[in-house]
């Protein structure tokens, strides 16, 4: 009965203080927790953040407060830090020291001391925020120097993290150049092929035209000789003046040849050779055109792959300089831009 009465008194006292604490730090920042043991029937957690007018909130903590039996007149609150962000071991020690000092100063009285205790811890947290050091350059992150606070709980000047990003990007680019040397060599070769394709296709087309002309001439010679051998009465009409001219040209080319059936067979054989040559030239023309198209397609795919790989590298998370945890680039890119704007504004002043 005595224990229940003592617990009831603690509950009643805490109800009054709870309303005040929630009014100061917000409803969501204060949470009731499970009792640690019979000696500490009540426990709550409160999220504390630095009170800053300018600059960034670089530190924060969750303070666990246990109210033992006999609180407030016979027992002091029991404090512990559940989790912290951006606080060094020295900062944590300073916060606990401030809490202990406040507990000694305001505790063991008829009135509760939770509000005074949290106020002292908040002031120590403000001081810790003002003295928070960049984990790269180890200089204090002042209000005039934009800082970034990634989820891994480390703190950096924006410009320091930007310099780190440039260094890591250069390393990634160097590694990509080494790993992708074969792909880039293939890309360069394909670029040369694509650049040379138009004149290769033009040369193949000219070769086809030249062979077509040869086929046409040999076919005409064979026709003229065949008509001549048949004689005026063999055909449907007399040989034309153009036929006779072609025949005279034929005779001049083959001086000493008998214009007979054996010579006609020779011309027909030459015609067949010319037609075969034409087929090869046309096949070469198709092959050159297909080769150019395939090289263009492969070049497009390869350049797309290389561009995608470059975009992936550019958007990849940045490893934290301290713990290697991934840092989203959007977190510090906006901060770097703000830092640059501040520098420009400062220079204008």
C-alpha positions in Angstrom: 0.0 0.0 0.0 2.8 2.4 0.9 4.6 1.5 -2.5 1.4 2.1 -4.4 0.9 5.4 -2.6 4.5 6.5 -3.4 4.0 5.5 -7.0 0.7 7.5 -7.1 2.5 10.5 -5.8 5.2 10.2 -8.5 2.5 9.8 -11.1 0.7 12.9 -9.9 3.8 15.0 -9.8 4.9 13.7 -13.2 1.5 14.6 -14.7 2.0 18.2 -13.8 5.6 18.3 -15.1 4.6 16.3 -18.2 2.3 19.1 -19.4 5.0 21.7 -19.0 7.7 19.6 -20.7 5.4 18.9 -23.7 4.5 22.5 -23.9 8.2 23.5 -24.1 9.6 20.7 -26.3 6.5 19.6 -28.3 4.1 16.7 -28.0 6.1 14.5 -30.5 9.4 15.0 -28.7 8.3 13.5 -25.4 7.5 9.8 -25.1 6.6 7.7 -22.1 8.7 4.5 -21.8 8.6 1.2 -20.0 9.7 1.2 -16.4 13.3 0.0 -15.9 12.6 -1.8 -12.6 10.5 -1.5 -9.4 12.8 1.2 -8.1 12.2 3.3 -11.2 8.5 3.1 -11.9 8.4 5.8 -14.5 10.6 6.6 -17.5 10.3 8.9 -20.4 12.4 10.1 -23.3 12.7 13.5 -24.8 14.3 14.6 -28.1 16.5 17.7 -27.7 17.8 19.9 -30.5 20.0 23.0 -30.3 18.3 26.3 -30.3 19.9 28.1 -33.2 18.8 31.4 -34.8 21.2 31.0 -37.8 23.3 28.2 -39.2 22.4 24.5 -38.9 21.3 22.1 -36.3 24.5 19.9 -36.3 23.8 17.9 -33.1 20.9 16.3 -31.3 20.2 13.7 -28.7 17.5 11.6 -27.1 17.7 11.9 -23.3 16.2 9.1 -21.2 14.9 10.3 -17.8 13.9 7.8 -15.1 11.9 8.9 -12.1 12.6 6.6 -9.1 10.5 6.0 -6.1 10.8 9.0 -3.7 11.0 11.5 -6.5 11.2 14.5 -6.1 12.0 15.1 -2.5 13.9 11.9 -1.7 15.4 10.8 -5.0 16.9 12.6 -8.1 16.1 11.7 -11.7 18.3 9.1 -13.3 19.6 10.3 -16.7 21.1 8.5 -19.7 21.6 9.3 -23.3 19.8 6.9 -25.5 21.2 8.1 -28.8 23.1 11.1 -30.0 24.0 12.7 -33.3 27.0 14.8 -34.1 28.3 14.7 -30.5 31.8 13.7 -29.6 32.7 11.8 -26.5 33.7 15.1 -24.9 30.4 16.7 -25.8 28.5 13.8 -24.3 30.6 14.1 -21.2 29.7 17.8 -21.0 26.0 17.1 -21.4 26.0 14.5 -18.7 28.0 16.8 -16.4 25.5 19.6 -17.0 22.6 17.2 -16.2 24.4 16.0 -13.0 25.0 19.5 -11.9 21.4 20.5 -12.5 20.2 17.4 -10.6 22.3 18.3 -7.6 21.2 22.0 -7.7 17.5 21.5 -8.3 16.9 18.0 -7.0 15.7 16.6 -3.7 13.1 19.4 -3.2 9.4 19.4 -2.9 8.9 20.5 -6.4 10.1 18.5 -9.4 13.2 19.5 -11.3 12.7 18.0 -14.7 12.2 21.4 -16.5 15.3 22.9 -14.9 17.3 19.8 -15.7 16.3 19.7 -19.4 17.0 23.5 -19.6 20.6 23.0 -18.4 21.1 20.1 -20.8 19.7 22.2 -23.7 22.1 25.0 -23.0 25.0 22.5 -23.0 23.6 21.1 -26.3 23.6 24.7 -27.7 27.2 25.1 -26.8 28.1 21.7 -28.3 26.4 22.8 -31.6 28.4 26.0 -31.7 31.6 24.1 -31.1 30.9 21.2 -33.4 34.0 20.4 -35.5 34.2 19.5 -39.2 35.4 15.9 -39.3 37.6 16.7 -42.3 39.4 19.9 -41.4 38.8 19.7 -37.6 37.8 23.4 -37.6 34.6 24.6 -35.9 31.5 24.8 -38.1 30.5 28.3 -37.4 27.1 29.9 -38.3 28.7 31.6 -41.3 30.1 28.4 -42.8 27.4 26.1 -44.1 27.7 22.6 -42.8 26.2 19.3 -43.7 25.1 16.6 -41.3 24.5 13.2 -43.1 22.6 10.3 -41.5 25.9 8.7 -40.4 26.0 11.5 -37.7 29.3 13.0 -38.8 29.6 16.7 -39.5 31.4 18.4 -42.4 31.8 21.9 -43.8 30.0 21.8 -47.2 33.2 22.9 -49.0 35.3 20.3 -47.3 32.8 17.6 -48.3 32.7 19.1 -51.8 36.5 18.8 -52.0 36.3 15.2 -50.8 33.7 14.5 -53.5 36.0 15.9 -56.2 38.8 13.6 -55.0 36.6 10.5 -54.9 35.1 11.3 -58.3 38.6 11.6 -59.8 39.5 8.2 -58.3 36.3 6.7 -59.6 36.9 8.2 -63.1 40.5 6.8 -63.1 39.2 3.4 -62.1 36.5 3.6 -64.8 39.1 4.6 -67.4 41.3 1.6 -66.5 38.4 -0.9 -66.4 36.8 0.5 -69.6 39.9 0.7 -71.8 38.8 -2.1 -74.0 35.3 -0.5 -74.5 36.8 2.9 -75.3 39.2 1.3 -77.8 36.3 -0.4 -79.5 34.3 2.8 -79.5 37.2 4.7 -81.1 37.6 2.0 -83.8 33.8 2.1 -84.5 34.0 5.9 -84.8 36.7 5.6 -87.4 34.6 3.0 -89.3 31.5 5.1 -89.2 33.5 8.2 -90.4 35.0 6.1 -93.3 31.7 4.4 -94.2 30.4 7.1 -96.6 33.4 7.2 -98.9 33.7 3.4 -98.8 30.1 3.1 -99.9 30.7 5.7 -102.6 33.7 3.8 -103.8 31.7 0.5 -103.9 29.0 2.2 -105.8 31.5 3.6 -108.3 32.9 0.1 -108.8 29.5 -1.2 -109.5 28.8 1.5 -112.1 32.2 0.8 -113.8 31.4 -2.9 -114.1 27.9 -2.2 -115.3 29.4 -0.1 -118.1 31.8 -3.0 -119.0 28.9 -5.5 -119.0 26.9 -3.1 -121.2 29.7 -2.7 -123.7 30.5 -6.4 -124.0 26.8 -7.2 -124.3 26.5 -4.7 -127.2 29.6 -6.1 -129.0 28.3 -9.6 -128.7 24.9 -8.5 -130.1 26.5 -6.6 -133.0 28.8 -9.6 -133.9 25.9 -12.0 -133.7 23.8 -9.8 -136.0 26.7 -9.5 -138.4 27.2 -13.2 -138.6 23.6 -13.9 -139.3 23.8 -11.6 -142.3 21.2 -9.2 -143.6 18.7 -11.9 -144.4 19.0 -13.7 -141.0 17.4 -10.9 -139.0 14.2 -9.1 -139.3 16.0 -6.1 -140.8 19.2 -4.9 -142.2 22.1 -3.9 -139.9 21.8 -0.2 -138.9 24.4 2.4 -139.3 25.0 2.3 -135.5 25.5 -1.5 -135.8 28.1 -1.1 -138.5 29.9 1.6 -136.5 30.0 -0.7 -133.5 31.3 -3.5 -135.7 34.0 -1.3 -137.1 35.0 -0.3 -133.5 35.0 -4.0 -132.6 37.2 -4.8 -135.6 39.6 -2.1 -134.6 40.0 -3.4 -131.1 40.6 -7.0 -132.2 42.8 -6.4 -135.2 43.8 -9.7 -136.6 40.8 -11.6 -135.2 38.5 -13.4 -137.5 34.9 -12.1 -136.9 33.4 -15.6 -136.8 31.5 -17.8 -134.4 34.6 -18.7 -132.4 35.2 -15.0 -131.8 31.5 -14.6 -130.8 32.0 -17.4 -128.2 35.0 -15.5 -126.9 33.0 -12.3 -126.5 30.2 -14.2 -124.8 32.7 -15.7 -122.4 34.0 -12.3 -121.6 30.4 -11.1 -121.1 29.9 -13.9 -118.6 33.0 -12.9 -116.7 31.9 -9.3 -116.6 28.5 -10.3 -115.3 30.2 -12.5 -112.6 32.4 -9.5 -111.7 29.2 -7.3 -111.5 27.6 -9.8 -109.1 30.7 -9.6 -106.9 30.8 -5.8 -107.0 27.1 -5.6 -106.1 27.7 -8.1 -103.2 30.6 -5.9 -102.0 28.4 -2.9 -102.2 25.8 -4.5 -100.1 28.4 -5.8 -97.6 30.0 -2.3 -97.3 26.5 -0.8 -96.7 25.6 -3.4 -94.1 29.0 -3.0 -92.4 28.4 0.7 -92.1 24.9 0.3 -90.7 26.1 -2.4 -88.2 29.1 -0.2 -87.1 26.7 2.7 -86.5 24.3 0.6 -84.5 27.1 -0.9 -82.3 28.6 2.6 -81.8 25.3 3.9 -80.7 24.8 1.1 -78.2 28.4 1.3 -76.9 28.3 5.1 -76.4 24.9 4.7 -74.6 26.5 2.2 -72.3 29.5 4.4 -71.6 27.2 7.4 -71.0 25.0 5.4 -68.6 28.1 4.3 -66.7 29.2 7.9 -66.4 25.8 9.0 -65.1 25.8 6.2 -62.6 29.2 7.4 -61.3 28.1 11.0 -61.2 25.0 10.1 -59.2 26.5 7.4 -56.9 26.5 8.0 -53.2 29.6 9.5 -51.7 31.4 7.5 -49.1 31.7 9.2 -45.7 35.3 10.3 -45.1 35.1 8.8 -41.6 32.9 5.7 -41.6 32.4 5.1 -45.4 28.6 5.1 -45.0 26.9 6.3 -48.2 26.0 10.0 -48.3 23.4 11.1 -50.8 24.9 13.8 -53.1 21.8 15.9 -53.0 22.5 16.5 -49.3 25.7 18.4 -49.8 25.3 19.7 -53.4 22.6 22.1 -52.2 24.8 23.0 -49.3 27.8 23.7 -51.5 25.6 25.9 -53.7 24.4 27.8 -50.6 28.0 28.1 -49.4 29.1 29.6 -52.8 26.2 32.0 -52.7 27.2 33.1 -49.2 30.8 33.6 -50.4 29.6 35.8 -53.3 27.4 37.8 -51.1 30.2 38.3 -48.6 32.5 39.4 -51.3 29.9 41.9 -52.6 29.6 43.4 -49.1 
